Amino acid sequence: MNFLETIWSIIIFFLFLSYLILLFQIIGDIFRDRTLSGGFKALWVFFLLVAPVITALIYLIVRGGAMAERNVMSANNAQRETEDYLRRVAGTQSPADQIAAAKSLLDAGTITDAEYAQLKVKALA
């Protein structure tokens, strides 16, 4: 193999890899779209298997703009769900709530003054 054949092979591999990434993005978008009925989803997937290049181009032309919006909406939903989960697990409270809870433990005799001071410093940090 000479140098030009090697470069050509690298270009072909890059284009094929790009096409596969695009194909998986399209399939993911098809199944992410809640407005598309099951029959239309099956039809898009069928045509992606039968005539993949033409169908991918048609899909990008017809539904490409909304594809980006659905992708952003999905990322925002995932971020929101992650933040909600972290808030639930961490049990985040305001510093005033944490200090009030520590004060009630101190008043009940559950913790000592030194432990109360530590909790107060930790809440204010």
C-alpha positions in Angstrom: 0.0 0.0 0.0 1.3 3.4 -0.8 0.8 6.6 1.1 -2.3 7.8 -0.9 -4.1 4.4 -0.4 -3.5 4.7 3.3 -4.8 8.3 3.5 -7.8 7.2 1.4 -8.5 4.3 3.7 -8.4 6.6 6.7 -10.8 9.0 5.1 -13.2 6.1 4.2 -13.0 4.8 7.8 -13.7 8.3 9.2 -16.7 8.7 6.9 -18.1 5.3 7.8 -17.7 6.0 11.5 -19.4 9.3 11.1 -22.3 7.6 9.3 -22.6 5.1 12.1 -22.7 7.8 14.7 -25.4 9.7 12.7 -27.4 6.5 12.3 -27.4 5.8 16.1 -28.3 9.5 16.7 -31.3 9.1 14.4 -32.4 5.9 15.9 -32.1 7.3 19.4 -34.1 10.4 18.3 -36.8 8.2 16.8 -37.4 6.4 20.0 -37.0 9.5 22.2 -39.8 11.4 20.3 -43.1 10.9 22.2 -45.1 12.6 19.5 -44.3 9.9 16.9 -46.6 6.9 17.0 -45.3 3.4 17.1 -46.2 2.7 13.5 -44.2 5.7 12.2 -41.3 4.7 14.4 -41.3 1.2 12.9 -41.6 2.7 9.4 -38.6 5.0 10.0 -36.5 2.1 11.3 -37.6 -0.2 8.4 -36.5 2.4 5.9 -33.2 3.0 7.8 -32.5 -0.7 7.3 -33.6 -1.0 3.7 -32.2 2.3 2.3 -30.1 3.7 5.1 -28.3 6.6 3.4 -31.3 8.1 1.6 -33.5 7.6 4.7 -31.0 9.3 7.0 -30.8 12.3 4.6 -34.6 12.5 4.4 -34.9 12.2 8.2 -32.3 15.0 8.7 -34.1 17.3 6.2 -37.7 16.6 7.6 -37.0 16.2 11.3 -33.5 17.6 11.8 -34.5 20.9 13.6 -36.7 19.2 16.1 -34.0 16.5 16.6 -31.7 19.1 18.2 -34.6 20.4 20.4 -35.4 16.9 21.7 -31.8 16.3 22.4 -31.5 19.5 24.5 -34.7 18.8 26.3 -33.5 15.2 27.1 -30.2 16.6 28.5 -32.1 19.2 30.6 -34.4 16.5 32.0 -31.5 14.3 32.8 -29.7 17.1 34.6 -32.9 18.1 36.5 -33.5 14.5 37.6 -29.9 14.2 38.7 -30.1 17.4 40.8 -33.4 16.3 42.3 -31.9 12.9 43.2 -28.8 14.5 44.8 -31.0 16.9 46.8 -33.1 14.0 48.1 -30.1 11.8 48.9 -28.0 14.6 50.5 -31.0 16.0 52.4 -29.8 19.5 51.8 -31.3 22.0 54.1 -30.5 25.7 54.6 -27.9 26.5 57.2 -30.6 27.9 59.5 -32.6 24.7 59.3 -29.4 22.7 60.1 -28.6 24.9 63.1 -32.2 24.7 64.4 -32.1 20.9 64.2 -28.8 20.8 66.0 -30.2 23.2 68.7 -33.2 20.9 69.2 -30.8 18.0 69.7 -28.8 20.0 72.2 -32.0 21.0 74.1 -33.1 17.4 74.2 -29.7 16.4 75.6 -28.8 14.2 72.7 -25.6 16.0 71.8 -23.1 18.0 73.9 -22.2 21.7 73.6 -19.0 20.8 71.7 -20.9 18.7 69.2 -23.5 21.5 68.8 -20.6 23.9 68.1 -19.2 21.5 65.5 -22.5 21.1 63.7 -23.0 24.9 63.7 -19.6 25.5 62.2 -20.3 22.7 59.6 -23.6 24.3 58.7 -22.2 27.7 58.2 -19.3 26.4 56.1 
